[in-house]
Amino acid sequence: MITIFWDIDGVILVVVMALGETFSSDVYIRTLQKLKQRYRRVRPNKNPGDMLIQLDNARFHTSLWTHEAIAKFGWTVLPHPPHSTDLAPWDFHLFGPLKDTLRGTRFEDDKSVIRTVRTWLREQETSRYSMP
């Protein structure tokens, strides 16, 4: 599983889960801590406390621990509408074209997939990351 965090200026962080690792609140909170650190490095002129984050209804997103961690970071959680191409455009705006790029490609191993995804993300115009 690959988790991608971005803003209107482009990708901030790409996190690849280790094979066999299970997502939990603890794992997600560690991921959010990495995001906070990375955000400071790649967006030095922005305040990480002003960050808006959108979560879906996955258990690790809705847990009390996750919401407490997000509150400590000072971030605002935006509501996430039900999965629909009309109501959750980010799910389809970025990942749809990425899937189209990968469709039909046979990869030697997981590293090849990860490298291809990272390359594709880097090659995108910054307009890809603004609201459609």
Secondary structure, DSSP 8 states (H G I E B T S, - for coil): -EEEEEETTEEEEEEE--TT----HHHHHHHHHHHHHHHHHH-TTS-GGG-EEE--S-HHHHSHHHHHHHHHHT-EEE----S-TTT-HHHHHTHHHHHHHHTT---SSHHHHHHHHHHHHHHS-GGGGS--
